[in-house]
Amino acid sequence: MESGPMIFAGMVLALFGGALLVWTAVRVGHREPVAQGVSPVASAALALLASCAAVAVGVWCLARL
């Protein structure tokens, strides 16, 4: 019963992190801004950090099962 929410949270975080990672890579690859009005390097670094953190927490949730 308790593993259901952890599976859901792990999958949501892993999918969100993966999608954000792919989206950031595509934007940087096309030399387009990741966020409007922010330094391109800072926005790409922050998006990369957030996506890696989401994937890591998602994997941690799934590993705790």
PDBQT receptor file of N, H, CA, C and O in Angstrom, charges set to zero:
ATOM      1  N   MET A   1       0.812  -1.189   0.000  1.00  0.00    +0.000 N 
ATOM      2  CA  MET A   1       0.000   0.000   0.000  1.00  0.00    +0.000 C 
ATOM      3  C   MET A   1       0.860   1.259   0.000  1.00  0.00    +0.000 C 
ATOM      4  O   MET A   1       0.528   2.227  -0.685  1.00  0.00    +0.000 OA
ATOM      5  N   GLU A   2       1.951   1.266   0.749  1.00  0.00    +0.000 N 
ATOM      6  H   GLU A   2       2.221   0.480   1.305  1.00  0.00    +0.000 HD
ATOM      7  CA  GLU A   2       2.791   2.448   0.825  1.00  0.00    +0.000 C 
ATOM      8  C   GLU A   2       3.689   2.608  -0.391  1.00  0.00    +0.000 C 
ATOM      9  O   GLU A   2       4.214   3.696  -0.627  1.00  0.00    +0.000 OA
ATOM     10  N   SER A   3       3.874   1.557  -1.159  1.00  0.00    +0.000 N 
ATOM     11  H   SER A   3       3.448   0.673  -0.967  1.00  0.00    +0.000 HD
ATOM     12  CA  SER A   3       4.783   1.662  -2.304  1.00  0.00    +0.000 C 
ATOM     13  C   SER A   3       4.130   2.350  -3.504  1.00  0.00    +0.000 C 
ATOM     14  O   SER A   3       4.835   2.828  -4.392  1.00  0.00    +0.000 OA
ATOM     15  N   GLY A   4       2.811   2.407  -3.544  1.00  0.00    +0.000 N 
ATOM     16  H   GLY A   4       2.238   2.018  -2.822  1.00  0.00    +0.000 HD
ATOM     17  CA  GLY A   4       2.116   3.044  -4.670  1.00  0.00    +0.000 C 
ATOM     18  C   GLY A   4       2.477   4.503  -4.851  1.00  0.00    +0.000 C 
ATOM     19  O   GLY A   4       2.869   4.898  -5.949  1.00  0.00    +0.000 OA
ATOM     20  N   PRO A   5       2.359   5.328  -3.802  1.00  0.00    +0.000 N 
ATOM     21  CA  PRO A   5       2.731   6.735  -3.962  1.00  0.00    +0.000 C 
ATOM     22  C   PRO A   5       4.213   6.937  -4.272  1.00  0.00    +0.000 C 
ATOM     23  O   PRO A   5       4.577   7.872  -4.985  1.00  0.00    +0.000 OA
ATOM     24  N   MET A   6       5.067   6.065  -3.740  1.00  0.00    +0.000 N 
ATOM     25  H   MET A   6       4.772   5.305  -3.161  1.00  0.00    +0.000 HD
ATOM     26  CA  MET A   6       6.495   6.210  -4.013  1.00  0.00    +0.000 C 
ATOM     27  C   MET A   6       6.802   5.867  -5.467  1.00  0.00    +0.000 C 
ATOM     28  O   MET A   6       7.647   6.511  -6.089  1.00  0.00    +0.000 OA
ATOM     29  N   ILE A   7       6.133   4.872  -6.007  1.00  0.00    +0.000 N 
ATOM     30  H   ILE A   7       5.447   4.349  -5.502  1.00  0.00    +0.000 HD
ATOM     31  CA  ILE A   7       6.318   4.531  -7.420  1.00  0.00    +0.000 C 
ATOM     32  C   ILE A   7       5.850   5.689  -8.293  1.00  0.00    +0.000 C 
ATOM     33  O   ILE A   7       6.526   6.077  -9.245  1.00  0.00    +0.000 OA
ATOM     34  N   PHE A   8       4.681   6.236  -7.955  1.00  0.00    +0.000 N 
ATOM     35  H   PHE A   8       4.132   5.921  -7.182  1.00  0.00    +0.000 HD
ATOM     36  CA  PHE A   8       4.145   7.360  -8.726  1.00  0.00    +0.000 C 
ATOM     37  C   PHE A   8       5.088   8.563  -8.666  1.00  0.00    +0.000 C 
ATOM     38  O   PHE A   8       5.415   9.147  -9.698  1.00  0.00    +0.000 OA
ATOM     39  N   ALA A   9       5.519   8.929  -7.473  1.00  0.00    +0.000 N 
ATOM     40  H   ALA A   9       5.253   8.455  -6.634  1.00  0.00    +0.000 HD
ATOM     41  CA  ALA A   9       6.407  10.076  -7.316  1.00  0.00    +0.000 C 
ATOM     42  C   ALA A   9       7.736   9.845  -8.032  1.00  0.00    +0.000 C 
ATOM     43  O   ALA A   9       8.252  10.752  -8.685  1.00  0.00    +0.000 OA
ATOM     44  N   GLY A  10       8.288   8.650  -7.916  1.00  0.00    +0.000 N 
ATOM     45  H   GLY A  10       7.869   7.913  -7.385  1.00  0.00    +0.000 HD
ATOM     46  CA  GLY A  10       9.550   8.344  -8.586  1.00  0.00    +0.000 C 
ATOM     47  C   GLY A  10       9.437   8.440 -10.092  1.00  0.00    +0.000 C 
ATOM     48  O   GLY A  10      10.326   8.980 -10.751  1.00  0.00    +0.000 OA
ATOM     49  N   MET A  11       8.349   7.920 -10.643  1.00  0.00    +0.000 N 
ATOM     50  H   MET A  11       7.628   7.481 -10.108  1.00  0.00    +0.000 HD
ATOM     51  CA  MET A  11       8.171   7.972 -12.092  1.00  0.00    +0.000 C 
ATOM     52  C   MET A  11       7.934   9.398 -12.575  1.00  0.00    +0.000 C 
ATOM     53  O   MET A  11       8.470   9.799 -13.608  1.00  0.00    +0.000 OA
ATOM     54  N   VAL A  12       7.132  10.170 -11.835  1.00  0.00    +0.000 N 
ATOM     55  H   VAL A  12       6.696   9.845 -10.996  1.00  0.00    +0.000 HD
ATOM     56  CA  VAL A  12       6.871  11.554 -12.237  1.00  0.00    +0.000 C 
ATOM     57  C   VAL A  12       8.159  12.369 -12.208  1.00  0.00    +0.000 C 
ATOM     58  O   VAL A  12       8.445  13.110 -13.149  1.00  0.00    +0.000 OA
ATOM     59  N   LEU A  13       8.931  12.240 -11.147  1.00  0.00    +0.000 N 
ATOM     60  H   LEU A  13       8.699  11.639 -10.383  1.00  0.00    +0.000 HD
ATOM     61  CA  LEU A  13      10.173  12.993 -11.037  1.00  0.00    +0.000 C 
ATOM     62  C   LEU A  13      11.179  12.568 -12.105  1.00  0.00    +0.000 C 
ATOM     63  O   LEU A  13      11.838  13.413 -12.712  1.00  0.00    +0.000 OA
ATOM     64  N   ALA A  14      11.297  11.272 -12.332  1.00  0.00    +0.000 N 
ATOM     65  H   ALA A  14      10.762  10.586 -11.839  1.00  0.00    +0.000 HD
ATOM     66  CA  ALA A  14      12.249  10.799 -13.341  1.00  0.00    +0.000 C 
ATOM     67  C   ALA A  14      11.846  11.259 -14.745  1.00  0.00    +0.000 C 
ATOM     68  O   ALA A  14      12.698  11.683 -15.526  1.00  0.00    +0.000 OA
ATOM     69  N   LEU A  15      10.556  11.177 -15.065  1.00  0.00    +0.000 N 
ATOM     70  H   LEU A  15       9.864  10.833 -14.431  1.00  0.00    +0.000 HD
ATOM     71  CA  LEU A  15      10.100  11.613 -16.384  1.00  0.00    +0.000 C 
ATOM     72  C   LEU A  15      10.233  13.125 -16.554  1.00  0.00    +0.000 C 
ATOM     73  O   LEU A  15      10.643  13.597 -17.614  1.00  0.00    +0.000 OA
ATOM     74  N   PHE A  16       9.890  13.881 -15.518  1.00  0.00    +0.000 N 
ATOM     75  H   PHE A  16       9.557  13.497 -14.656  1.00  0.00    +0.000 HD
ATOM     76  CA  PHE A  16      10.035  15.336 -15.595  1.00  0.00    +0.000 C 
ATOM     77  C   PHE A  16      11.498  15.722 -15.764  1.00  0.00    +0.000 C 
ATOM     78  O   PHE A  16      11.828  16.548 -16.615  1.00  0.00    +0.000 OA
ATOM     79  N   GLY A  17      12.368  15.137 -14.968  1.00  0.00    +0.000 N 
ATOM     80  H   GLY A  17      12.100  14.466 -14.277  1.00  0.00    +0.000 HD
ATOM     81  CA  GLY A  17      13.787  15.439 -15.064  1.00  0.00    +0.000 C 
ATOM     82  C   GLY A  17      14.365  15.076 -16.415  1.00  0.00    +0.000 C 
ATOM     83  O   GLY A  17      15.154  15.832 -16.981  1.00  0.00    +0.000 OA
ATOM     84  N   GLY A  18      13.976  13.921 -16.934  1.00  0.00    +0.000 N 
ATOM     85  H   GLY A  18      13.335  13.307 -16.474  1.00  0.00    +0.000 HD
ATOM     86  CA  GLY A  18      14.455  13.509 -18.250  1.00  0.00    +0.000 C 
ATOM     87  C   GLY A  18      13.964  14.427 -19.355  1.00  0.00    +0.000 C 
ATOM     88  O   GLY A  18      14.722  14.782 -20.258  1.00  0.00    +0.000 OA
ATOM     89  N   ALA A  19      12.690  14.814 -19.286  1.00  0.00    +0.000 N 
ATOM     90  H   ALA A  19      12.074  14.526 -18.553  1.00  0.00    +0.000 HD
ATOM     91  CA  ALA A  19      12.138  15.712 -20.299  1.00  0.00    +0.000 C 
ATOM     92  C   ALA A  19      12.796  17.092 -20.230  1.00  0.00    +0.000 C 
ATOM     93  O   ALA A  19      13.090  17.693 -21.263  1.00  0.00    +0.000 OA
ATOM     94  N   LEU A  20      13.026  17.590 -19.018  1.00  0.00    +0.000 N 
ATOM     95  H   LEU A  20      12.788  17.102 -18.179  1.00  0.00    +0.000 HD
ATOM     96  CA  LEU A  20      13.696  18.883 -18.864  1.00  0.00    +0.000 C 
ATOM     97  C   LEU A  20      15.133  18.812 -19.371  1.00  0.00    +0.000 C 
ATOM     98  O   LEU A  20      15.632  19.768 -19.965  1.00  0.00    +0.000 OA
ATOM     99  N   LEU A  21      15.791  17.697 -19.143  1.00  0.00    +0.000 N 
ATOM    100  H   LEU A  21      15.387  16.920 -18.661  1.00  0.00    +0.000 HD
ATOM    101  CA  LEU A  21      17.161  17.519 -19.621  1.00  0.00    +0.000 C 
ATOM    102  C   LEU A  21      17.207  17.519 -21.148  1.00  0.00    +0.000 C 
ATOM    103  O   LEU A  21      18.069  18.168 -21.741  1.00  0.00    +0.000 OA
ATOM    104  N   VAL A  22      16.295  16.803 -21.781  1.00  0.00    +0.000 N 
ATOM    105  H   VAL A  22      15.596  16.275 -21.299  1.00  0.00    +0.000 HD
ATOM    106  CA  VAL A  22      16.245  16.754 -23.247  1.00  0.00    +0.000 C 
ATOM    107  C   VAL A  22      15.898  18.128 -23.813  1.00  0.00    +0.000 C 
ATOM    108  O   VAL A  22      16.515  18.575 -24.779  1.00  0.00    +0.000 OA
ATOM    109  N   TRP A  23      14.905  18.804 -23.210  1.00  0.00    +0.000 N 
ATOM    110  H   TRP A  23      14.404  18.440 -22.425  1.00  0.00    +0.000 HD
ATOM    111  CA  TRP A  23      14.494  20.114 -23.694  1.00  0.00    +0.000 C 
ATOM    112  C   TRP A  23      15.638  21.119 -23.586  1.00  0.00    +0.000 C 
ATOM    113  O   TRP A  23      15.865  21.907 -24.505  1.00  0.00    +0.000 OA
ATOM    114  N   THR A  24      16.346  21.092 -22.483  1.00  0.00    +0.000 N 
ATOM    115  H   THR A  24      16.162  20.452 -21.737  1.00  0.00    +0.000 HD
ATOM    116  CA  THR A  24      17.480  22.005 -22.298  1.00  0.00    +0.000 C 
ATOM    117  C   THR A  24      18.578  21.711 -23.316  1.00  0.00    +0.000 C 
ATOM    118  O   THR A  24      19.166  22.633 -23.881  1.00  0.00    +0.000 OA
ATOM    119  N   ALA A  25      18.849  20.448 -23.546  1.00  0.00    +0.000 N 
ATOM    120  H   ALA A  25      18.371  19.699 -23.087  1.00  0.00    +0.000 HD
ATOM    121  CA  ALA A  25      19.888  20.082 -24.518  1.00  0.00    +0.000 C 
ATOM    122  C   ALA A  25      19.512  20.537 -25.925  1.00  0.00    +0.000 C 
ATOM    123  O   ALA A  25      20.373  20.998 -26.676  1.00  0.00    +0.000 OA
ATOM    124  N   VAL A  26      18.247  20.413 -26.288  1.00  0.00    +0.000 N 
ATOM    125  H   VAL A  26      17.548  20.038 -25.678  1.00  0.00    +0.000 HD
ATOM    126  CA  VAL A  26      17.811  20.852 -27.614  1.00  0.00    +0.000 C 
ATOM    127  C   VAL A  26      17.926  22.368 -27.744  1.00  0.00    +0.000 C 
ATOM    128  O   VAL A  26      18.399  22.873 -28.762  1.00  0.00    +0.000 OA
ATOM    129  N   ARG A  27      17.490  23.096 -26.705  1.00  0.00    +0.000 N 
ATOM    130  H   ARG A  27      17.106  22.686 -25.879  1.00  0.00    +0.000 HD
ATOM    131  CA  ARG A  27      17.572  24.560 -26.747  1.00  0.00    +0.000 C 
ATOM    132  C   ARG A  27      19.020  25.032 -26.833  1.00  0.00    +0.000 C 
ATOM    133  O   ARG A  27      19.334  25.940 -27.602  1.00  0.00    +0.000 OA
ATOM    134  N   VAL A  28      19.896  24.422 -26.051  1.00  0.00    +0.000 N 
ATOM    135  H   VAL A  28      19.641  23.684 -25.426  1.00  0.00    +0.000 HD
ATOM    136  CA  VAL A  28      21.308  24.809 -26.080  1.00  0.00    +0.000 C 
ATOM    137  C   VAL A  28      21.934  24.413 -27.415  1.00  0.00    +0.000 C 
ATOM    138  O   VAL A  28      22.759  25.145 -27.962  1.00  0.00    +0.000 OA
ATOM    139  N   GLY A  29      21.541  23.259 -27.931  1.00  0.00    +0.000 N 
ATOM    140  H   GLY A  29      20.871  22.664 -27.486  1.00  0.00    +0.000 HD
ATOM    141  CA  GLY A  29      22.077  22.813 -29.224  1.00  0.00    +0.000 C 
ATOM    142  C   GLY A  29      21.700  23.725 -30.370  1.00  0.00    +0.000 C 
ATOM    143  O   GLY A  29      22.475  23.884 -31.314  1.00  0.00    +0.000 OA
ATOM    144  N   HIS A  30      20.523  24.330 -30.305  1.00  0.00    +0.000 N 
ATOM    145  H   HIS A  30      19.894  24.201 -29.538  1.00  0.00    +0.000 HD
ATOM    146  CA  HIS A  30      20.086  25.257 -31.350  1.00  0.00    +0.000 C 
ATOM    147  C   HIS A  30      20.484  26.700 -31.055  1.00  0.00    +0.000 C 
ATOM    148  O   HIS A  30      20.120  27.617 -31.792  1.00  0.00    +0.000 OA
ATOM    149  N   ARG A  31      21.230  26.891 -29.978  1.00  0.00    +0.000 N 
ATOM    150  H   ARG A  31      21.526  26.146 -29.380  1.00  0.00    +0.000 HD
ATOM    151  CA  ARG A  31      21.694  28.215 -29.546  1.00  0.00    +0.000 C 
ATOM    152  C   ARG A  31      20.512  29.164 -29.299  1.00  0.00    +0.000 C 
ATOM    153  O   ARG A  31      20.578  30.351 -29.618  1.00  0.00    +0.000 OA
ATOM    154  N   GLU A  32      19.436  28.621 -28.727  1.00  0.00    +0.000 N 
ATOM    155  H   GLU A  32      19.383  27.657 -28.468  1.00  0.00    +0.000 HD
ATOM    156  CA  GLU A  32      18.267  29.413 -28.356  1.00  0.00    +0.000 C 
ATOM    157  C   GLU A  32      18.278  29.601 -26.842  1.00  0.00    +0.000 C 
ATOM    158  O   GLU A  32      18.855  28.782 -26.127  1.00  0.00    +0.000 OA
ATOM    159  N   PRO A  33      17.651  30.660 -26.344  1.00  0.00    +0.000 N 
ATOM    160  CA  PRO A  33      17.655  30.875 -24.898  1.00  0.00    +0.000 C 
ATOM    161  C   PRO A  33      16.811  29.840 -24.158  1.00  0.00    +0.000 C 
ATOM    162  O   PRO A  33      15.756  29.426 -24.637  1.00  0.00    +0.000 OA
ATOM    163  N   VAL A  34      17.278  29.439 -23.017  1.00  0.00    +0.000 N 
ATOM    164  H   VAL A  34      18.135  29.775 -22.627  1.00  0.00    +0.000 HD
ATOM    165  CA  VAL A  34      16.529  28.500 -22.188  1.00  0.00    +0.000 C 
ATOM    166  C   VAL A  34      15.459  29.251 -21.412  1.00  0.00    +0.000 C 
ATOM    167  O   VAL A  34      14.369  28.720 -21.201  1.00  0.00    +0.000 OA
ATOM    168  N   ALA A  35      15.746  30.475 -20.981  1.00  0.00    +0.000 N 
ATOM    169  H   ALA A  35      16.631  30.906 -21.152  1.00  0.00    +0.000 HD
ATOM    170  CA  ALA A  35      14.790  31.336 -20.292  1.00  0.00    +0.000 C 
ATOM    171  C   ALA A  35      14.948  32.762 -20.829  1.00  0.00    +0.000 C 
ATOM    172  O   ALA A  35      16.062  33.213 -21.095  1.00  0.00    +0.000 OA
ATOM    173  N   GLN A  36      13.841  33.452 -20.981  1.00  0.00    +0.000 N 
ATOM    174  H   GLN A  36      12.936  33.085 -20.764  1.00  0.00    +0.000 HD
ATOM    175  CA  GLN A  36      13.880  34.808 -21.509  1.00  0.00    +0.000 C 
ATOM    176  C   GLN A  36      14.393  35.780 -20.450  1.00  0.00    +0.000 C 
ATOM    177  O   GLN A  36      14.005  35.697 -19.285  1.00  0.00    +0.000 OA
ATOM    178  N   GLY A  37      15.249  36.681 -20.849  1.00  0.00    +0.000 N 
ATOM    179  H   GLY A  37      15.564  36.748 -21.795  1.00  0.00    +0.000 HD
ATOM    180  CA  GLY A  37      15.717  37.742 -19.983  1.00  0.00    +0.000 C 
ATOM    181  C   GLY A  37      16.762  37.335 -18.963  1.00  0.00    +0.000 C 
ATOM    182  O   GLY A  37      17.040  38.092 -18.033  1.00  0.00    +0.000 OA
ATOM    183  N   VAL A  38      17.346  36.160 -19.116  1.00  0.00    +0.000 N 
ATOM    184  H   VAL A  38      17.120  35.545 -19.872  1.00  0.00    +0.000 HD
ATOM    185  CA  VAL A  38      18.354  35.666 -18.182  1.00  0.00    +0.000 C 
ATOM    186  C   VAL A  38      19.588  35.302 -18.997  1.00  0.00    +0.000 C 
ATOM    187  O   VAL A  38      19.492  34.998 -20.186  1.00  0.00    +0.000 OA
ATOM    188  N   SER A  39      20.730  35.337 -18.355  1.00  0.00    +0.000 N 
ATOM    189  H   SER A  39      20.808  35.585 -17.389  1.00  0.00    +0.000 HD
ATOM    190  CA  SER A  39      21.963  34.942 -19.024  1.00  0.00    +0.000 C 
ATOM    191  C   SER A  39      21.828  33.512 -19.568  1.00  0.00    +0.000 C 
ATOM    192  O   SER A  39      21.380  32.623 -18.844  1.00  0.00    +0.000 OA
ATOM    193  N   PRO A  40      22.205  33.279 -20.824  1.00  0.00    +0.000 N 
ATOM    194  CA  PRO A  40      22.070  31.940 -21.400  1.00  0.00    +0.000 C 
ATOM    195  C   PRO A  40      22.845  30.874 -20.633  1.00  0.00    +0.000 C 
ATOM    196  O   PRO A  40      22.375  29.746 -20.485  1.00  0.00    +0.000 OA
ATOM    197  N   VAL A  41      24.013  31.227 -20.152  1.00  0.00    +0.000 N 
ATOM    198  H   VAL A  41      24.394  32.144 -20.272  1.00  0.00    +0.000 HD
ATOM    199  CA  VAL A  41      24.820  30.249 -19.414  1.00  0.00    +0.000 C 
ATOM    200  C   VAL A  41      24.180  29.935 -18.069  1.00  0.00    +0.000 C 
ATOM    201  O   VAL A  41      24.115  28.775 -17.663  1.00  0.00    +0.000 OA
ATOM    202  N   ALA A  42      23.708  30.967 -17.379  1.00  0.00    +0.000 N 
ATOM    203  H   ALA A  42      23.760  31.910 -17.709  1.00  0.00    +0.000 HD
ATOM    204  CA  ALA A  42      23.094  30.767 -16.069  1.00  0.00    +0.000 C 
ATOM    205  C   ALA A  42      21.794  29.970 -16.176  1.00  0.00    +0.000 C 
ATOM    206  O   ALA A  42      21.547  29.076 -15.367  1.00  0.00    +0.000 OA
ATOM    207  N   SER A  43      20.965  30.289 -17.170  1.00  0.00    +0.000 N 
ATOM    208  H   SER A  43      21.166  31.015 -17.827  1.00  0.00    +0.000 HD
ATOM    209  CA  SER A  43      19.701  29.576 -17.308  1.00  0.00    +0.000 C 
ATOM    210  C   SER A  43      19.914  28.117 -17.705  1.00  0.00    +0.000 C 
ATOM    211  O   SER A  43      19.201  27.234 -17.229  1.00  0.00    +0.000 OA
ATOM    212  N   ALA A  44      20.888  27.863 -18.571  1.00  0.00    +0.000 N 
ATOM    213  H   ALA A  44      21.467  28.581 -18.958  1.00  0.00    +0.000 HD
ATOM    214  CA  ALA A  44      21.174  26.482 -18.956  1.00  0.00    +0.000 C 
ATOM    215  C   ALA A  44      21.742  25.698 -17.781  1.00  0.00    +0.000 C 
ATOM    216  O   ALA A  44      21.401  24.531 -17.586  1.00  0.00    +0.000 OA
ATOM    217  N   ALA A  45      22.598  26.332 -17.004  1.00  0.00    +0.000 N 
ATOM    218  H   ALA A  45      22.875  27.280 -17.162  1.00  0.00    +0.000 HD
ATOM    219  CA  ALA A  45      23.174  25.649 -15.843  1.00  0.00    +0.000 C 
ATOM    220  C   ALA A  45      22.112  25.351 -14.795  1.00  0.00    +0.000 C 
ATOM    221  O   ALA A  45      22.104  24.263 -14.219  1.00  0.00    +0.000 OA
ATOM    222  N   LEU A  46      21.216  26.299 -14.539  1.00  0.00    +0.000 N 
ATOM    223  H   LEU A  46      21.223  27.183 -15.008  1.00  0.00    +0.000 HD
ATOM    224  CA  LEU A  46      20.159  26.078 -13.557  1.00  0.00    +0.000 C 
ATOM    225  C   LEU A  46      19.185  25.001 -14.021  1.00  0.00    +0.000 C 
ATOM    226  O   LEU A  46      18.756  24.171 -13.220  1.00  0.00    +0.000 OA
ATOM    227  N   ALA A  47      18.829  25.004 -15.307  1.00  0.00    +0.000 N 
ATOM    228  H   ALA A  47      19.177  25.679 -15.958  1.00  0.00    +0.000 HD
ATOM    229  CA  ALA A  47      17.941  23.970 -15.834  1.00  0.00    +0.000 C 
ATOM    230  C   ALA A  47      18.614  22.600 -15.779  1.00  0.00    +0.000 C 
ATOM    231  O   ALA A  47      17.962  21.600 -15.481  1.00  0.00    +0.000 OA
ATOM    232  N   LEU A  48      19.897  22.553 -16.061  1.00  0.00    +0.000 N 
ATOM    233  H   LEU A  48      20.427  23.366 -16.303  1.00  0.00    +0.000 HD
ATOM    234  CA  LEU A  48      20.634  21.290 -15.982  1.00  0.00    +0.000 C 
ATOM    235  C   LEU A  48      20.683  20.781 -14.547  1.00  0.00    +0.000 C 
ATOM    236  O   LEU A  48      20.504  19.588 -14.298  1.00  0.00    +0.000 OA
ATOM    237  N   LEU A  49      20.924  21.679 -13.613  1.00  0.00    +0.000 N 
ATOM    238  H   LEU A  49      21.069  22.648 -13.814  1.00  0.00    +0.000 HD
ATOM    239  CA  LEU A  49      20.962  21.298 -12.203  1.00  0.00    +0.000 C 
ATOM    240  C   LEU A  49      19.601  20.800 -11.729  1.00  0.00    +0.000 C 
ATOM    241  O   LEU A  49      19.524  19.798 -11.018  1.00  0.00    +0.000 OA
ATOM    242  N   ALA A  50      18.535  21.484 -12.110  1.00  0.00    +0.000 N 
ATOM    243  H   ALA A  50      18.598  22.298 -12.687  1.00  0.00    +0.000 HD
ATOM    244  CA  ALA A  50      17.190  21.077 -11.698  1.00  0.00    +0.000 C 
ATOM    245  C   ALA A  50      16.799  19.737 -12.313  1.00  0.00    +0.000 C 
ATOM    246  O   ALA A  50      16.174  18.912 -11.647  1.00  0.00    +0.000 OA
ATOM    247  N   SER A  51      17.158  19.514 -13.567  1.00  0.00    +0.000 N 
ATOM    248  H   SER A  51      17.665  20.184 -14.108  1.00  0.00    +0.000 HD
ATOM    249  CA  SER A  51      16.812  18.248 -14.203  1.00  0.00    +0.000 C 
ATOM    250  C   SER A  51      17.589  17.082 -13.597  1.00  0.00    +0.000 C 
ATOM    251  O   SER A  51      17.034  16.002 -13.395  1.00  0.00    +0.000 OA
ATOM    252  N   CYS A  52      18.857  17.295 -13.311  1.00  0.00    +0.000 N 
ATOM    253  H   CYS A  52      19.308  18.173 -13.475  1.00  0.00    +0.000 HD
ATOM    254  CA  CYS A  52      19.647  16.230 -12.682  1.00  0.00    +0.000 C 
ATOM    255  C   CYS A  52      19.147  15.932 -11.269  1.00  0.00    +0.000 C 
ATOM    256  O   CYS A  52      19.133  14.776 -10.845  1.00  0.00    +0.000 OA
ATOM    257  N   ALA A  53      18.739  16.965 -10.546  1.00  0.00    +0.000 N 
ATOM    258  H   ALA A  53      18.749  17.904 -10.890  1.00  0.00    +0.000 HD
ATOM    259  CA  ALA A  53      18.201  16.762  -9.207  1.00  0.00    +0.000 C 
ATOM    260  C   ALA A  53      16.883  15.992  -9.259  1.00  0.00    +0.000 C 
ATOM    261  O   ALA A  53      16.653  15.110  -8.432  1.00  0.00    +0.000 OA
ATOM    262  N   ALA A  54      16.019  16.312 -10.218  1.00  0.00    +0.000 N 
ATOM    263  H   ALA A  54      16.206  17.029 -10.890  1.00  0.00    +0.000 HD
ATOM    264  CA  ALA A  54      14.744  15.609 -10.341  1.00  0.00    +0.000 C 
ATOM    265  C   ALA A  54      14.961  14.141 -10.707  1.00  0.00    +0.000 C 
ATOM    266  O   ALA A  54      14.304  13.256 -10.158  1.00  0.00    +0.000 OA
ATOM    267  N   VAL A  55      15.871  13.889 -11.622  1.00  0.00    +0.000 N 
ATOM    268  H   VAL A  55      16.405  14.607 -12.068  1.00  0.00    +0.000 HD
ATOM    269  CA  VAL A  55      16.165  12.495 -11.993  1.00  0.00    +0.000 C 
ATOM    270  C   VAL A  55      16.755  11.745 -10.800  1.00  0.00    +0.000 C 
ATOM    271  O   VAL A  55      16.395  10.594 -10.551  1.00  0.00    +0.000 OA
ATOM    272  N   ALA A  56      17.649  12.384 -10.071  1.00  0.00    +0.000 N 
ATOM    273  H   ALA A  56      17.942  13.319 -10.273  1.00  0.00    +0.000 HD
ATOM    274  CA  ALA A  56      18.269  11.726  -8.920  1.00  0.00    +0.000 C 
ATOM    275  C   ALA A  56      17.245  11.400  -7.837  1.00  0.00    +0.000 C 
ATOM    276  O   ALA A  56      17.284  10.312  -7.263  1.00  0.00    +0.000 OA
ATOM    277  N   VAL A  57      16.339  12.315  -7.551  1.00  0.00    +0.000 N 
ATOM    278  H   VAL A  57      16.307  13.199  -8.017  1.00  0.00    +0.000 HD
ATOM    279  CA  VAL A  57      15.313  12.051  -6.534  1.00  0.00    +0.000 C 
ATOM    280  C   VAL A  57      14.346  10.972  -7.032  1.00  0.00    +0.000 C 
ATOM    281  O   VAL A  57      13.900  10.134  -6.249  1.00  0.00    +0.000 OA
ATOM    282  N   GLY A  58      14.025  10.987  -8.308  1.00  0.00    +0.000 N 
ATOM    283  H   GLY A  58      14.387  11.667  -8.945  1.00  0.00    +0.000 HD
ATOM    284  CA  GLY A  58      13.174   9.948  -8.871  1.00  0.00    +0.000 C 
ATOM    285  C   GLY A  58      13.798   8.575  -8.783  1.00  0.00    +0.000 C 
ATOM    286  O   GLY A  58      13.129   7.606  -8.424  1.00  0.00    +0.000 OA
ATOM    287  N   VAL A  59      15.065   8.486  -9.105  1.00  0.00    +0.000 N 
ATOM    288  H   VAL A  59      15.608   9.273  -9.397  1.00  0.00    +0.000 HD
ATOM    289  CA  VAL A  59      15.779   7.203  -9.001  1.00  0.00    +0.000 C 
ATOM    290  C   VAL A  59      15.889   6.770  -7.544  1.00  0.00    +0.000 C 
ATOM    291  O   VAL A  59      15.783   5.583  -7.238  1.00  0.00    +0.000 OA
ATOM    292  N   TRP A  60      16.102   7.727  -6.649  1.00  0.00    +0.000 N 
ATOM    293  H   TRP A  60      16.188   8.691  -6.898  1.00  0.00    +0.000 HD
ATOM    294  CA  TRP A  60      16.182   7.413  -5.219  1.00  0.00    +0.000 C 
ATOM    295  C   TRP A  60      14.845   6.843  -4.736  1.00  0.00    +0.000 C 
ATOM    296  O   TRP A  60      14.819   5.862  -3.994  1.00  0.00    +0.000 OA
ATOM    297  N   CYS A  61      13.744   7.456  -5.154  1.00  0.00    +0.000 N 
ATOM    298  H   CYS A  61      13.765   8.254  -5.757  1.00  0.00    +0.000 HD
ATOM    299  CA  CYS A  61      12.410   6.956  -4.771  1.00  0.00    +0.000 C 
ATOM    300  C   CYS A  61      12.195   5.533  -5.279  1.00  0.00    +0.000 C 
ATOM    301  O   CYS A  61      11.686   4.679  -4.554  1.00  0.00    +0.000 OA
ATOM    302  N   LEU A  62      12.578   5.290  -6.501  1.00  0.00    +0.000 N 
ATOM    303  H   LEU A  62      12.992   5.984  -7.090  1.00  0.00    +0.000 HD
ATOM    304  CA  LEU A  62      12.367   3.964  -7.076  1.00  0.00    +0.000 C 
ATOM    305  C   LEU A  62      13.323   2.927  -6.470  1.00  0.00    +0.000 C 
ATOM    306  O   LEU A  62      12.989   1.744  -6.400  1.00  0.00    +0.000 OA
ATOM    307  N   ALA A  63      14.496   3.364  -6.039  1.00  0.00    +0.000 N 
ATOM    308  H   ALA A  63      14.767   4.325  -6.096  1.00  0.00    +0.000 HD
ATOM    309  CA  ALA A  63      15.463   2.437  -5.454  1.00  0.00    +0.000 C 
ATOM    310  C   ALA A  63      15.064   2.046  -4.037  1.00  0.00    +0.000 C 
ATOM    311  O   ALA A  63      15.497   1.003  -3.547  1.00  0.00    +0.000 OA
ATOM    312  N   ARG A  64      14.253   2.852  -3.370  1.00  0.00    +0.000 N 
ATOM    313  H   ARG A  64      13.901   3.699  -3.767  1.00  0.00    +0.000 HD
ATOM    314  CA  ARG A  64      13.864   2.568  -1.997  1.00  0.00    +0.000 C 
ATOM    315  C   ARG A  64      12.777   1.493  -1.897  1.00  0.00    +0.000 C 
ATOM    316  O   ARG A  64      12.400   1.089  -0.797  1.00  0.00    +0.000 OA
ATOM    317  N   LEU A  65      12.283   1.041  -3.029  1.00  0.00    +0.000 N 
ATOM    318  H   LEU A  65      12.589   1.369  -3.922  1.00  0.00    +0.000 HD
ATOM    319  CA  LEU A  65      11.193   0.037  -3.004  1.00  0.00    +0.000 C 
ATOM    320  C   LEU A  65      11.679  -1.303  -2.567  1.00  0.00    +0.000 C 
ATOM    321  O   LEU A  65      10.895  -2.250  -2.493  1.00  0.00    +0.000 OA
TER     322      LEU A  65
